[in-house]
């Protein structure tokens, strides 16, 4: 049965080359897209999973408002923020030196 189906598929590929090329291109594009999206999602879900308290990790960002009223997100924060966070929240079980 499998041999018969394979033979039939090869005959149709040989007869309708343009149609087969369109189908194979669409299938390969779809599979490639699925693999790339799955890889990205896996990376995002497992980011920082090697830490002990993964659920307690936060990222602090700074929002800069430009003179033309546009906003820009920045990853850097001012130096006094560290001391302020330690005063307000304490070490909360971490082993970071003061």
N, C-alpha and C positions, 0 to 999 in steps of 0.2 A: 504494500500500500504506500509506504513512504517512498519507495523507488518510483512508483507510478506518479505520485504527486510531484516529485522532484523533476522527473522527465517532462511533465506537463508544464511546470513553471519555467523550465529552461526553454521550451518551445515558444511559450508566450513572450519571454524576454527577447528571444531572437526575432520574433515576428514584429513586435511593436516596440522598437528600440527607444523612440522618443518618450513614449508613455512610461516605459520601464525606467528610463533615466530620471524622469520627473518624480516618479514614486520612490526610487532609491535615494534621490537627493533629499526629498522631504523626510523620509524615514531617518536618514543619517543626521539631518539637521535637528530633528526632534529628539533623537537619542543624545546627541551632543549637548543640546540645551538642557535636557534633563540632568545629565551628569554634571554640568557646570553649576546649575542651580542647586543641586543636591550637595555638591562640594562646598558651596558658599554657605548654605544653611547649616551644614554640619560644623563648619568652622565657627560660625556665629554662636551656635548653641553651646559649643565646647570651649569658648574663649574664657580664659582664667579659671578653668576647672581644676587646675593643679593646686590651687590654694586651699587651705584647710576650711575657712569660712567663706565659701564662694558667694553665698547669698548676702553677705555683709559688705561686699565691695561696691563702692560708688565712684563715679567719675565727676569731678568738679570742673565745670566749664565757666568761662567768663563771656558775657554778652557785651560786645562793644557796639555802641550806637554811633554811627558816623554823622558828620554835619548835614549830609543830605537825607537824613532820617532812615537810612538803611542800617541793617543790623548784621553783625559778623560774629560768629561763634569762635572763640579761641580756647585752646587747651591749656595755656599757661595761666597761672594765678599769681597774685602778688605775694611776696615773701611773708608779710605779717599774717597771712591767712593761716599758716601752720600753727603759730602761737595762739591765735584766737580759737581755732578748733580744739586745740589741746586744753585751753582754759574752759571752754564751753562744754565739751563732751568728755574730756579726760582721755586716757589711753584706751579705754574700753577693751581691755584684755590683750592688747598687742604688746609686743616686746620692742617697740621702737624707742630708741634712746631719746631723751628730751633735747 
